[in-house]
Amino acid sequence: VHNTISPIIHSRNVVIMGKLSKTELREELARHASERNISILEKSDEKEVAHVFGDAFAEDEMVAWVAGLDKDDPQREDKMYALAKYMLRFVNRRCLTGKQGVAAGINSHGGGEELAGCMTIIPSSCSADSMIDHIIAAFSFGMPPIYKKGEKEKYCPIASKRMEIMVPLTKARKKHMKGTARWLYLQSIGVLRSKHGEGYGSKLLRTITDTADALSVPVYLETESESNESMYHHFGFRTVEKVSMKVPGDDRSDATFSMWLMLRDPK
């Protein structure tokens, strides 16, 4: 097992002990990002990031499970986009402000300013959201569509319960990273569906793996499909656990949903 608690000596001859800081992450990430036309994102990029994640996750298995929509629902795409946009905006908001982590994005080829993909990364020194953080976010973004009157009726009756039951994923992350002081959590990564197959996702992933290797730290993530699991294996990740979730009493055909928990050791 790689000992990530040991001191890491940087080129500046500064010895850093303990957990990985946002400053360390941001500086090292920026160095590798600049090589691939990737930039560090700020709060002013929030709306564009929300759109990218909303589009990227509009066909995502996790969002589809929470929504519980019929395949032939004529408004399925719009409903999925709205739910994905809210969910990803909510969980990633503090990375864009720099309070919890770092957000990075890649622009379209040809020098355009359109954001093609983005990712959010949290270093081990950053704690989970507090109740105050959730309250502030609720005031800022409003209620999720699956809770909002006039909107929740568009989704399956237990959509809110399905979203709430994913809380154990945080406990699983803590369990797998227990005893490791310095590590990165790849919270979200997505590319516009119209840009799939153009190498944007690979560039984002190579940037975080290169950053992790330079910092000598592991990277942890969760993914929601076997195809994604296989893709992450290609980038050096290994599966540490498969978690299945089900709302008690849920008798729908898609009642059980699985997530793959993965870890990549530094090279």
N, C-alpha and C positions, 0 to 999 in steps of 0.2 A: 504494500500500500504506500502510495507516495505521501511523504510527510510534508504537508503544507503548513505545518505550524512552525517549521524551522525558519530562521531569518532569511529574508531575500535581500541580497546586496545588489544595488543598482549601480549603473555606471557613474553616478554622481558620488559614489562612496557613502551613500546614506543607507543605514540599516533600518529596515522597517519590520517591526514586530507586530503580532496580533492580527486583527482582522483587516481585510482588504478595504481600503478607503475609496470614496468616490473620486478623490483627486488623483489617486494612482490610476484608477480605471480610466478616467477621462483623458489623462495625459497619454497613456499608452494606446488607448483606443484611437485617439486623434492621430497619432503617429502612423498607425497602420491604415486608418481610414483614408488619409490623404493620398495614399498610393492607388486607391480604387475609385476615386471620384465620390467618396462617401463623406458626409459632413455630420457634425454634431448638431442635433436639433434643439430648438429652444421652445419656450411656451408660445411664442408667436407663430409657431408651425403647427399648433394643436389641431386646428380645423382640417388642414391638409392631411395630417397624420391620421385623424379620425376617419377621413374618407378612405385613405389607403387601407387601413385595417378593416373598415366596414366592407369594402369591396373584396379584399383578400380572404376574409372569413365568411363571406356571404354563402358559400357552399361547404363550409367547414362542418365536419362530423359532430363536433361538440356543440356548436351553435344549433345545428339541425336537431340534435337530441333535446336540447333545452326547449326549443321552439315547438317541437312535436307536430309539425305541419304535415298535411297530406301532400303526397308527391304531385298531385294534379291541382293543387291550389293555384288559381290563376294569379294571385298576388304573392305567391311564395317568395319570389326573389326580392320584392320590395320589403316584405316583412323580415326576411332573413338579414337583409342589409341593415335595416333599422336596428334590429336586435344586436347584430355583430358590432355595429358602430358604437352603440351605447356601451356594451360590455367591455370592448377593448379600450374605449376612451376612458372608462372608469378605472380599470385596473392599471392603466399606463400613465395616468395624469401626473403622478408625482415624479416620474422619470423625465417628463418634459419640463417640469419646473426645476429639476436638479435636486429636489429634496430627498428622493429615494434612490435614484440611479441616473442612468444616462440613456438618451435616445439618439439613434443615428439613422440617417436616411441616405438613399442613393437616387440621384436624378436620372432621368431618361438619357439614353445615348444621344449623341449629337449636340451636346451642350445645352439642351433644353432645361427649363427650370421646373418642369413637372416632376413631382416625387413619384418614383416608380416602386419603391419599396422602403421599408423601415423596420427597425428592431429596437427593443428596449432591454436593457441589461441592468441588473441590480447586484452590487458588491455585497459581500458578507457582513460588512459593517452596518448596513442599513436594516432597520427593523421593519416589521410588518405595520400596516396601517393601524392607527388607534381608532377608537370610537369617534373621537373628535374629527379625524380625517374623513371618516365616512359621512358624518353629519354635514361637514363643509361641502363635500362632493355632492351630496343629495341636494343641497341648496343651489349649487352651481349648475348641475346638469338636469335636475328634476328627477322624477322617479323613472325607473326602467320601464319600457313599454309593456313588459309582462306583469307589472304591478299597477300601471296607470289605468284608471277608469276610462273606458272608451277605446282603449288599445289592447288591454290584456285579453279581451274576448276574441281577439284575432289569433291568439295562440292556444296551445292545448291547455286544459284546465289545471294541470300540475306543473306548468312551465316554471313558475316561481320556486316551487319545491325542488325541482330538478337543479336549478341554479344554486340553491342553498346547500344542496347535499354535496357539492364539490369542495366544501370547506376542508374535509380531511386531506386534500392534496397538500395543503400547507403543512399539516402535521407530518405527512410522509416525507416532505422535503427536509424538514428539521431532523427527522429520524435518520435519513440517509447521509446528511451532512454533519451529523453530530461528531464532534471530535476533530473536525476540519475547520481551522480558523479562517483560512483565506480561500475564497472560492467565488465564482460568478454564477448568477442565475439568469439564463436567457428566458426572460418572461414572455416575450412575444416577438414573432418575426413574420412578416407578410409582404407579398408582392402583388400589385394590381393584376387581376386575372388576364387582362389584355397584354400584359408584359411577361407572362409565363413562358419559359423556354428560352429566354434571352440572356440568362446568366446572372440576373440581379440577385436572386436568392443565394447562389453560390458565392458571389462576392461578399455579401453580408456575412454569411457563415464563415468564410475564410478569414474575414476581418476579426471576428470574435475569437476564432480558434488561434489565430496568430497572436492576438492580444493576450489570450490566456497562457499561451506557451511562453511569451516574453515575460509574463508575470509569474510563471511557474505555478499556476493555479488550475484546478479542475473547473469544468462548466457543467451545470445541472440544468435540465429542462424536462418539461412534460409534453407529450404529443398524443394525438387522438386517433391515429390510424396506423395500420400495419405498413402501409406504403410509406408514410412519413418515418416510421421506425427504421425501415430499410434504408431510406435516404440518409438518415442521421448516422447509421452504421458506416456509411461511405465516408463520413467526415470524422470518424474515430470515436463516436459515441457507443456506449454499450448499455443494454437494458438492465436496470437493477431491480425493477419490479413492474408488474402489471396490476393495476388497480381496477376493480369493477365496482360500479355504483348503481344503486337502484333505490328509488323512493319507496318506502314501505307501502304496500297496498296497490302499487302501480301494476296493472294487469294488461297494459298495452303491449303490442308485439315488439316494440322497441324499448321495453322497460329497462333493460340492462345496458349500461354504457361502460366502455373500458378506456383507460388511459395508460400509456406506456411512460414510465419514469426512467430517464436516461442520464448517464454521466460520462463525461469525457475527461480522461486524465491528461495532464500536460505532457507534451513530447520533449 
